[in-house]
Amino acid sequence: MKTFFWTKWIVVIGILAPMLISFQQSDLSVEEQLGKELFFDPLLSQDQSISCSSCHKPEFAFADNVALSEGLFGQETARNTPSAMNLGSYTSFSWDGRAKTLEQQSLNPIQDHAEMGMPVQEAITRLVQSEHYNAEFRAIYGNIPTKENLGKALATYQRTLSTKSAYDRYSAGDESALSDQAKRGLELFGGKGKCVNCHMGNDFTSGEFENIGTYDGQTYNDKGRANYTKDSGDNGKFKVPSLRNVAVTAPYMHDGSISNLKDVVEYYNNSEAMRPHGIGRDELLLEPLGLSSSEVDDLVAFMEEALTGDDYIK
């Protein structure tokens, strides 16, 4: 069983919070600006109809608002689109961790047949043939577009996609930043709710892979990380996502099967009841958490109020 000291987590957040920047910053470098232009350009898809932002939508914290996104020719993606924000602490990417760098991950959707559906080299050819992009890459990298500098440009832009929230102000000493209900939710987050065992640090993720009982080998048969590692011990394990902006990234789970945040908390409260045949469920979830209805509401209030970036507060 994993253990984590709640007080240490508070200190880490307090130290790192000032480093956060808003994704709406107006002072992007020329390299970041190039990456942003590429991120929103459908030129990188086979039929030039889909861009990175088609699934990673800014209005939903660079995630999507459907269970499975629509890719090339109306195909559905294999898994729910995760947020492309607050990736600074990640050491692997994708739900199964197949990409070890953000540069690598940035290229994967381009060549995925159900997403943008084009060999990366063909995308490079298009960029070389574009007078605009050819000039931009030469000016920034001293070279024509290549696989390496395309991945670098896209990754450099995505690293600017971070947010500040009420939690950062609270951890810096502003007691008024959170309501009493959100403060109660914070205590539950680090205590009875056991959330902090996996959702910790500046980006509220351990960066590890966990089995929370969503895999049963029958109705829910996505093996997760095991599809990549070929290790049966990884069956049902998926990357722990950041909880930054979680309130605006519904639906949830790797398959988008839970439509709202309250039901996500209810799942963790008694995952066995919601998916009784989960294989290899983490021992933290073998027994119900015993959260009351009001405690569930408090946890939801904390995530909605404290972790939603200022850019998404209406």
C-alpha positions, 0 to 999 in steps of 0.5 A: 500500500502506498503512503504519503504524508499530507503535511509534506504535500502541502509544503510542496504545493506551497513552494511550487505554486508561484511557478505556475503560469496562465495558458492565456499569456500574451508573451509567447516566445517565437518558438512557443508561438510556432508550436501554438500555430501548429497545434491549431493547424489541420494541415497536420492531418491526412485530409486537413480537417483535424488539428490537435485542438480538435480533440484538445479543446481550449474551452475544456482545459485542452481536453474534450467534452465527449467520451471518445473524440472524433478523429479522421473520417469520423473514427472514434479514438480508442480512449478519452482525450486527456487534458494537455495542460499542466504536464510539467511534472510528467515523465511519461505520457498517454493513458498507458505511458507509451510516450516517454517525452512530450516531444514524442507524445506530440507526434503520436496523434499525427500518425494514429490512424483513428486520429489525424491519420498521416505518417509523420514524414508526410506531415514534414513534407507538407511543412517543407512545402509551405513557404510560411512554415519553412521560413519559420522553422529556418528562422527558429531552428536554423533548419527546415522542418524535421520530425525532431523540431516539429515535436519540439515546437508542439511540446514547447507550446504545450508546456506553456499550458498551465494554470493558477487557481484558488488552491495556489492562493490558499496554499500561499496563505490566503485563507479567504481563497477557499470556502468552508466547504472547499476547506472541508473537502481539502481535509477529506482529500488528504485524509478519509478520501485517500485522494492524495495517495495518488493525486499529489504534488504541484500537478495533483498526480503521482505520475504513476499507473494504477488499477482502480478496478475499471478492468474486468476482462469482459465488459471493460476489457481495455488492459491499459498499460499492459497493452504497451508493456505486455506485462500481465501485472499491468492489466487494468493500470492507467496513468494517474491524471492531473486534477488541475481543471478537472471540473471542466474536463468531463466525462471521466476515466480512460474510457469517458464512462463516468459523466460527472465529478460527483459520480467519480467520487462515488466510484472511489467511495465504493468501486466494488459496487459500481464495477464488481468484477474489477481484476487487480483492483488496488488495495486502497479501494478493496473496502468502501471509503465510507464517505457520507453524502455531504462529504462527497459534496465537500470533495467535489466542491474542493475540486471544482472551486480550488483546482479550476484555473482562473482562466476557467472561472466565469 
